[in-house]
Structure formats: structure tokens, C-alpha cells
Amino acid sequence: MSTRKPAAPAFVAPPQDGPLPPWLQQQMLDLLQQRGHAWLLQGPSGLGQYAIALGLVRSWLCEQPQADGSACGHCESCHGVEVRTHPDLFVLMPETQLHELDWPLGEKAQKELDDKKRKPSKEIRIESMRDAVEFSQRTSSRNRGKAVLIYPAERMNHVTANALLKTLEEPPGDVRFVLATEAAHQLLPTIRSRCMTHTMAWPQQEQAAVWLEQQGLPAHDAAALLQAAGGRPHDALALASQGVMAASWRQLPQAAWSGQTAAFAGFTPLQAIDALQKICHDAFLVRSGSVPRFFATEDFPTADRLAGWNLLTRWSRQLARDRRSAEHPYNPGLFLEDLLSQARLALQPRRQPAGRAAGHAARPVANYR
């Protein structure tokens, strides 16, 4: 097992509540011109759902909105949103996400965590939803209405989502909702039907690359990470903030082919699986003589040095199973070793009996603890 410590990130991503990129700004302005008490912003990760959602609530609550309806950025209301203390804004997120995006927890929840009575929740808790429903029934403090921001909305379980339904269908007073999601198919149909839906637009590649350079990424890294993120600029920024740059990213297919864990040492299990799924996807393309999507062709062994379709297919299915359990309390080092062992056996031409070549046998959970 590699004992190398993750390197400090060479790049620190700007905060997600900064100025919107041009393609997000235009989408937000279009939404501000439309009426509705509940919006659902949907699309794959990395397209800026949270950034637009925050821009919408900031604009709704602004005391001196501009002619196009967007927030002025300097009134007391805008300042209150910026410092996370606005009395007419309620943010519903998993506790882990609240911490990551610098939103405060409720006093009771914070005390429970401080007293180590439980771990931060990775779902939106029913207690928080009840607080949001109670908040929606209060009178506005600044006479600009109230707003509830829910992100990622797919982190509501059925109980939590059902607690929102009545309020979402018949909102009291002047409250408005914006739900942002990266997995709309996981939401209850009754939640989706009560919202006006906006599907996030993809930016042009050149436009996204220029924006990434404006965030501080060198042009070469911006282009490579944009490809690594499948054209999603916010995901490209997330990769850079993890310390992944063009050179280290392009080493991953060869490292997976040879089973080297060192190249993945700074990855969480979920990040490692995400990278391996992209390698698997591109290995299929290289094997068929096509151009990879997330990597360059020269990053892979030649097609004749890659495993056959059956091994790649088994590996793809195993990675999907591993992804569902990636947040379990496994030993990260042993889990990574197993992932790379699977990768090596799946990518290289078969030299072992089919029953063992893909690492397809069930693994006892205890092995990773």
C-alpha cells in the first residue's frame, strides 16, 4: 500500500458564490423574467446549478435590484446573503454540504455535532425540512419576501420530500423555492410536478476554457481538465482544487493499466472510482479504434495491448457496484489497492482463467475495514 501523503493542491478554486460566468448569468436573467414560486434547476454535475440558485435567491431578496432584476451586490440584503446571515433566506442542504459551502448549521444540530453525538448527515434531514416549513410561514423581515434554497435536492429521502409537498404546492405568503439537482430522476415525481423546470445549458468549450483561465488555471491545464470533466467547467475546477492538473491526469490510464496506486494516492474512494470509470469508458473507445472522451489517445496503450470486451464489461459493472458502496467505512488504502488490482486485470489482455481475470468475485466487506 502506498504511504505517500496527498500533495497540497496547486490550485484553490474560487468560491462558488462569486460572479457568475457569462453563460450562467444569461440563464439566471432569463429565469428572473419569469413568474413562479418554485424552480427546479436540473442537469448533470458541474454545470452551475448551485451558483444559479444562489444568484436567484440573492436577486429575489435584493433591496435595490438592477433593471434586469439581478442583485445589486451592495445593499444590506446582498451583504446578508454573502455572510450567510440573511433572516429571509433558508438553506436546506446535507450537513456535510453546509460545511463545505460555509453555511451555518442550526444551533441544535451544531451542538449535537460538537458533542460528538452523531456524524454530519449526508442527507437533508427531516428536522431541517420541518424548520424550513415553519420558516416559510413566518412574516418577511425585509419586505422582499422569503426564499428557500435546496441543494442537492436529490439528497431528500422520501420522508423529507413528502414533508415539503404541501408547502411546495400551496406556499404561504411570499415565499419562493429554488431546488437545484444533479440527479433529477431521483426526485419524487410529485416534487418535480410542483416546480417550473429549467435544464442547465452547456457552455461552448472555448467559452468555458477562457473562463477557467480567468479563474487562474494555465491554458494547458484548463483545456485538459475541461476534457477530463466531460466539458463541465465547475467539475474541472473541482479537479484542480483536488490537486489534479493535466500532467497528473494524463498519467492515470497507464497507472491503472499497470495497477500503480501511487498515482491515485490523493483521491478519495469516490474520486478514484470516478476516474477509473472514465478510464474504463475511454478504454472501450480505444479498443474500438475511436477517440477517447476524457483522455488523449496517447495516454492509453495501443488497442492490441488492451483486454477484450468481456473483461472491460465486467470491470465496468464492478465499478458501478463499487460506486454504490464507496462511502462505506472501508480502509481507504486497501480499497484503493483492490480497485487498482481490478483495473490491472481488466485492462491487460487475459493471462488468467476467466473466473479470476476481472476480479469479479465477491469481496468480503471486512477486508477494507
ABEGO torsion letter per residue (X at the ends): XBABBBBBBABBBBBAABBBBAAAAAAAAAAAABBEABBBBBEBBGAGAAAAAAAAAAAAABABBBAAGBBAGABAAAAAAAAGABAABBBBBBAAAAAAAGBBBBAAAAAAAAAGABBBBABBBAAAAAAAAAAAABBBAAGAEBBBBBOBAAABBAAAAAAAAAAAABBBEABBBBBBBABAAABBAAAAAABBBBBBBBBBAAAAAAAAAAAGBBAAAAAAAAAAAGGBAAAAAAAAAAGBBAAAAAAAAAAAAAGBAAAAAABBAAAAAAAAAAAAAAAAAAAAGBBBAABBAAABBBAAABBBAAAAAAAAAAAAAAAAAAABBBBAAAAAAAAAAAAAAAABBBABBAAAAAGABBBBAAAAX
